[in-house]
Amino acid sequence: MYIVNNDFNLDHTLDCGQVFRWQRTGKWWVGVVAGHVVHVLQVEGGLEVQTDISSGRILEYFRLDDDMHRIYETINRDIIMDGLIRQYRGLRLIRQEPWECLVSYMASSCKSIPNIKDSISNLCIQYGEDLGGHYSFPDPGILANTTERLLRQTKLGFRAGNILNVARLVDRGELDLEVPFELEYHEAKQLLMKIKGIGPKIADCVLLFAYDKLEAFPADTHILSVMREHYGTYLAGPKNKIQDAIGEFARSYFGPYAGYAQQYLYYSRISAESPLPVNCGKL
């Protein structure tokens, strides 16, 4: 199928560290969405997609319905963000499935992106459905009935116990993954942080990438570094509250699409492309 789109860059979107199960094979990207293998190629004016799920689902997944003109207009507050928008224009957030997103980011704690991808791949191979060389993400009920010892064999390490716990909570109906959609951002974040193994950063990632809370602003070491470097004069408060200070500043400064600003700032730190200028000045 062919999907027309504007202001979309497939490479930036899938290479910016927000998802962990897409692989590039030649010019094509290959991943699994909603239990179906998807091949995607960016062509002039749109996307060439090979899959058996609907074009509407692909559009929703890649957030091709987002008003990028409005988003860019809102977050483009200074020369830093202006430069990033020019450099990475077309990078979009991905609308991930809550369960896969939740487990993936719980598995990401204290790990590099290659190691995160490795452990999640192992998890899917061991517990998912074989889709012909690719694997579905395992359902909560499947993981709920394994053991921590077996989960650790997927290279999850200490995270295995927490992931087993959340799988059992979901399987028993004690955690409803639809509830965060109905809550405002701060309430949804507090709900997720009640789960063992989910701190502020992981909660923000899940809310941003799975629950349409575009004001979420995950702050890991890369974001701490870039925010201190470029926006440090705006940040106040004790060092042990710096994550909170960064998030609150970002929401007030970048507005309701602060999460988009975060992903552009984050990509500037992990990308092999040229770094940002040092000083921050308003446009």
C-alpha positions in Angstrom: 0.0 0.0 0.0 1.0 3.6 -0.6 0.4 6.2 2.1 0.7 9.9 1.3 2.3 12.0 4.0 4.1 15.3 4.5 6.6 16.4 7.1 7.7 12.8 7.9 11.1 11.3 8.0 11.1 7.6 8.5 14.8 7.2 9.3 14.8 9.9 12.0 11.6 8.5 13.5 12.8 4.9 13.8 16.4 5.8 14.7 15.9 8.3 17.5 15.7 5.8 20.4 12.0 5.8 21.1 11.3 2.2 19.8 13.5 -0.9 20.0 12.1 -3.5 17.6 12.6 -2.0 14.2 15.5 -3.0 12.0 16.8 -1.5 8.8 17.3 -4.0 5.9 18.7 -2.2 2.9 16.3 0.7 2.2 13.5 -0.9 4.1 12.6 -0.8 7.8 11.1 -4.0 9.2 9.1 -4.2 12.5 6.1 -5.7 14.2 3.0 -3.7 14.9 0.0 -5.1 16.7 1.3 -8.7 16.1 1.9 -8.2 12.4 5.1 -7.8 10.4 5.4 -4.4 8.7 7.9 -3.5 6.0 8.1 0.3 5.3 10.0 2.3 2.7 10.0 6.0 2.4 9.4 7.1 -1.2 8.8 10.5 -2.7 5.6 12.0 -1.2 4.8 9.1 1.1 5.4 5.6 2.4 5.4 2.2 0.6 4.1 -0.3 3.2 3.9 -4.1 3.0 1.7 -5.6 5.7 -1.7 -7.1 6.3 -2.9 -4.4 8.7 -4.9 -1.4 7.6 -3.5 1.9 6.3 -5.4 3.6 9.1 -3.5 1.6 11.7 -0.2 2.5 10.1 -1.2 6.2 10.0 -2.1 6.1 13.6 1.1 4.2 14.6 3.4 6.7 12.9 1.2 9.7 14.1 0.8 10.9 10.5 -2.4 12.6 11.8 -0.3 15.0 14.0 -0.4 18.6 12.9 3.3 19.1 12.6 3.0 22.8 11.5 1.2 23.6 14.7 3.7 21.5 16.7 6.7 23.1 15.2 5.2 26.6 15.6 4.6 25.9 19.3 7.9 24.3 20.3 10.2 26.5 18.1 11.1 28.9 20.9 14.8 29.5 20.4 17.8 29.0 18.2 18.5 25.5 19.7 15.1 24.1 18.8 15.0 26.0 15.5 18.2 24.3 14.5 17.0 20.9 15.6 13.8 21.2 13.7 15.8 22.1 10.6 18.2 19.2 11.1 15.7 16.5 12.0 12.5 17.8 10.4 10.0 15.0 9.9 10.9 13.1 13.1 7.6 12.1 14.7 6.7 10.4 17.9 5.3 6.9 17.5 2.0 5.9 19.1 3.0 2.6 20.7 0.9 -0.1 22.3 0.7 0.4 26.1 1.7 -3.1 27.2 4.7 -3.4 24.9 5.8 0.2 25.6 5.5 -0.3 29.4 7.6 -3.5 29.4 10.1 -2.2 26.9 10.9 0.9 29.1 11.0 -1.1 32.3 13.6 -3.3 30.5 15.5 -0.2 29.4 16.5 0.9 32.9 20.3 1.5 33.2 20.9 0.0 29.7 22.3 1.2 26.4 20.0 1.2 23.4 21.8 -1.8 21.7 21.5 -3.8 25.0 17.8 -2.8 25.3 17.1 -4.1 21.8 18.9 -7.3 22.5 17.0 -8.2 25.7 13.6 -7.3 24.1 14.4 -9.3 21.1 15.3 -12.3 23.3 12.1 -11.8 25.3 10.0 -11.9 22.1 11.9 -14.9 20.7 11.4 -16.9 23.9 7.8 -15.9 24.7 6.3 -14.4 21.5 4.6 -16.0 18.5 6.8 -16.8 15.5 5.6 -14.7 12.6 8.1 -16.1 10.2 11.5 -14.9 11.4 9.9 -12.1 13.4 8.1 -12.4 16.7 5.1 -10.9 18.4 5.4 -9.2 21.7 4.4 -11.7 24.5 1.0 -11.1 26.1 0.8 -10.4 29.9 -0.7 -13.9 30.5 2.3 -15.6 28.9 4.8 -13.7 31.0 2.7 -14.0 34.1 3.1 -17.8 34.0 6.9 -17.9 33.7 9.5 -17.5 36.4 12.0 -14.8 37.2 14.8 -17.2 36.6 13.7 -17.9 33.1 13.0 -14.3 32.4 16.6 -13.5 33.4 17.8 -15.7 30.6 16.6 -13.0 28.1 19.3 -10.7 29.6 16.7 -8.6 31.5 18.9 -8.9 34.7 17.4 -7.4 37.8 14.5 -6.0 35.8 13.1 -9.5 35.3 11.4 -9.5 38.7 9.6 -6.2 38.2 8.5 -7.2 34.7 7.1 -10.5 36.1 5.3 -8.6 38.8 3.6 -6.1 36.3 2.6 -9.0 34.0 0.9 -10.7 36.9 -0.9 -7.5 37.9 -2.2 -7.0 34.4 -3.1 -10.7 34.1 -5.1 -10.7 37.3 -6.9 -7.5 36.4 -5.3 -5.5 39.2 -3.8 -3.1 36.7 -6.0 -1.8 33.8 -3.7 -0.4 31.1 -6.6 1.6 29.7 -7.0 3.8 32.8 -4.1 6.2 32.0 -5.8 7.3 28.8 -8.7 8.6 31.0 -6.5 10.5 33.5 -4.7 13.9 33.2 -1.0 13.8 32.9 0.1 14.1 36.6 -2.6 11.6 37.8 -1.5 9.1 35.1 2.1 9.5 36.1 1.4 8.9 39.8 -0.6 5.8 38.9 2.3 4.3 36.9 4.9 5.2 39.5 3.0 3.0 42.0 4.3 0.0 40.1 7.6 -1.4 41.3 10.4 -0.6 38.8 8.8 2.5 37.3 10.3 5.8 38.3 9.6 9.3 36.9 11.6 8.9 33.7 10.1 5.5 32.7 6.6 6.8 33.6 7.1 9.8 31.4 8.4 7.6 28.5 5.3 5.4 28.7 2.9 8.3 28.9 4.5 10.1 26.0 4.9 7.1 23.6 1.8 5.1 24.5 -0.8 7.4 26.1 -0.8 10.6 24.0 0.4 12.7 27.0 2.5 14.9 24.7 3.3 17.2 27.6 5.4 14.4 29.2 9.1 15.2 29.2 11.3 12.2 30.0 14.6 13.2 31.6 17.4 10.7 31.4 21.2 11.4 31.5 21.2 12.7 27.9 18.3 15.1 28.6 19.9 16.2 31.9 23.0 17.0 30.1 21.4 18.9 27.2 19.0 20.8 29.4 21.8 21.9 31.8 23.9 23.0 28.9 21.3 25.0 27.0 18.6 25.9 29.5 20.5 25.7 32.8 19.8 29.4 33.7 16.1 28.6 33.6 16.3 25.7 36.1 16.0 26.2 39.8 15.6 24.1 42.9 17.6 21.4 44.7 19.7 18.9 42.7 17.7 15.9 43.9 14.6 17.5 42.3 16.2 18.4 38.9 14.1 16.0 36.9 10.9 17.6 38.3 12.3 21.1 37.6 13.2 20.1 34.0 9.8 18.7 33.3 8.0 21.7 34.7 10.2 24.2 32.9 9.8 22.3 29.6 6.0 22.3 29.9 5.9 26.0 30.6 8.5 26.8 27.9 7.7 24.4 25.1 3.9 24.1 25.9 1.6 21.2 25.3 4.0 19.5 22.8 7.0 19.5 25.2 7.4 15.8 24.5 8.2 16.5 20.9 10.8 19.0 21.9 12.3 16.3 24.2 12.7 13.8 21.4 14.5 16.3 19.2 16.8 17.3 22.1 17.4 13.6 22.9 18.2 12.7 19.3 20.7 15.5 19.2 22.7 13.6 21.9 22.5 10.1 20.5 22.8 11.0 16.8 26.1 10.7 15.0 25.3 14.0 13.2 26.9 17.3 14.2 26.2 18.6 17.8 24.2 21.6 18.8 25.7 25.0 19.3 26.6 25.8 22.9 24.6 28.9 23.6 20.9 29.2 23.8 19.1 32.4 22.7 15.5 33.1 22.0 14.3 33.7 18.4 
